[in-house]
Amino acid sequence: MSENMTTEDLFGEGAQPDIPTSAPQPAEPESLATWVPRGEESSEDLLELIRTLQRELLLTRDDALGTRAELAVLRQRWEEVADGDLAQALLRIDQLEDQKEALRHEILSAAYMHEKITKQIIDDLNQHYTAQLDALRGSRTWRVGTLALKPMRVLRRGARQ
């Protein structure tokens, strides 16, 4: 292969080589994963490919180490939360639910008692008023007043008819 050949000569017009030549960046899966040696690559191209693959390997290892470290930190946080805060929060939720149920029961009980007492008071008042009315109608004053007003009632009824 000649040193003066261009990428257009090698791969056709407008085509790009599959060999990455840029700075160490994570390779796109298509470029390195689908790269197939054609037998026409120069030793420099292959060395560049090896360097790129080594950089990719180092970057991948670095990413894996970083991910493992992050996972360890997240697991530690999870254990702290699960051991302390989460358990306390769940206990507090249970306590609040118990309090809510107790208050609900108290409210229903108070409403029942209110209704029962109100009904008893109304019944007592009705009995009291009925007894007073009976006592009033049975008194001498009532009877005398009724007899005195009877002629007036008869005249009014006659006038209406």
Secondary structure, 3 states (H helix, E strand, C coil): CCCCCCHHHHHCCCCCCCCCCCCCCCCCHHHHHCCCCCCCCCHHHHHHHHHHHHHHHHHHHHHHHHHHHHHHHHHHHHHHHHHHHHHHHHHHHHHHHHHHHHHHHHHHHHHHHHHHHHHHHHHHHHHHHHHHHHHHHCCHHHHHHHHHHHHHHHHHHHHHC
